[in-house]
C-alpha cells in the first residue's frame, strides 16, 4: 500500500493519507459465502503499509478466492 499508512482501531482499521492526513475508516467489512450466509470478518493491521482481511470460514458453504482478491484490491486502491 502506498500513499497511506494503516492504523488499527477498536473496530477495524483506518488509513491515514500521507499527503492530506485525511483518515478513511474501514469498520463495516462484510463477507458472505455462496449461500449468502454472513461470515465473521475483520481487518488486521500487520504493518503501517499492510492490511490483512481475516475471514472465519469454518462453517462456510463455499468461498470463492476471486471475491477475497477483489476485496483486497478495493481496500488497497482506496
C-alpha positions as CSV (number, residue, x, y, z in Angstrom):
1,X,0.0,0.0,0.0
2,X,1.4,3.4,-1.0
3,X,0.2,6.9,-0.2
4,X,-1.3,5.9,3.1
5,X,-0.5,4.4,6.5
6,X,-2.7,1.8,8.2
7,X,-3.6,2.2,11.8
8,X,-5.6,-0.2,14.0
9,X,-8.8,1.0,15.6
10,X,-11.1,-0.6,18.2
11,X,-13.5,-1.9,15.5
12,X,-11.3,-2.3,12.4
13,X,-8.6,-0.2,10.7
14,X,-8.1,3.2,9.2
15,X,-5.9,4.5,6.5
16,X,-4.2,7.9,7.0
17,X,-3.4,9.6,3.7
18,X,0.2,10.8,3.7
19,X,-0.4,14.0,1.7
20,X,-3.5,15.3,3.4
21,X,-3.7,13.5,6.7
22,X,-7.3,12.5,5.9
23,X,-8.5,9.4,7.7
24,X,-10.5,6.6,6.0
25,X,-12.2,4.2,8.3
26,X,-12.8,0.5,7.4
27,X,-15.1,-0.9,10.1
28,X,-18.1,-2.3,8.3
29,X,-16.5,-5.1,6.3
30,X,-18.9,-7.8,5.2
31,X,-18.3,-11.2,3.6
32,X,-20.8,-13.9,2.7
33,X,-20.4,-17.5,1.5
34,X,-22.0,-18.8,-1.7
35,X,-25.4,-19.1,0.1
36,X,-25.3,-15.5,1.3
37,X,-24.5,-16.6,4.9
38,X,-22.6,-13.7,6.5
39,X,-19.1,-14.7,7.9
40,X,-17.3,-13.1,10.7
41,X,-14.7,-10.8,9.1
42,X,-12.2,-8.3,10.3
43,X,-9.3,-6.2,9.1
44,X,-6.0,-6.5,10.9
45,X,-3.1,-4.1,10.6
46,X,0.1,-6.2,10.0
47,X,2.3,-3.2,9.4
48,X,1.7,0.5,8.5
49,X,1.7,-0.5,4.8
50,X,-0.1,-3.8,5.1
51,X,-3.7,-4.8,5.9
52,X,-4.9,-8.4,6.2
53,X,-8.6,-9.5,5.7
54,X,-9.4,-12.3,8.1
55,X,-12.5,-14.4,7.3
56,X,-13.8,-17.0,9.7
57,X,-14.8,-19.6,7.1
58,X,-15.0,-22.9,9.1
59,X,-18.8,-23.0,8.6
60,X,-18.9,-21.5,5.1
61,X,-20.6,-23.4,2.2
62,X,-18.1,-22.1,-0.3
63,X,-15.7,-19.2,-0.5
64,X,-14.5,-18.1,-3.9
65,X,-10.9,-16.8,-3.9
66,X,-11.8,-14.2,-6.5
67,X,-14.1,-12.5,-4.0
68,X,-11.4,-12.1,-1.5
69,X,-8.9,-10.9,-4.2
70,X,-11.4,-8.2,-5.3
71,X,-12.0,-7.2,-1.8
72,X,-8.3,-6.8,-1.1
73,X,-7.8,-4.9,-4.3
74,X,-10.6,-2.4,-3.4
75,X,-9.0,-1.9,0.0
76,X,-5.6,-1.4,-1.5
77,X,-6.9,1.1,-4.1
78,X,-8.7,3.2,-1.5
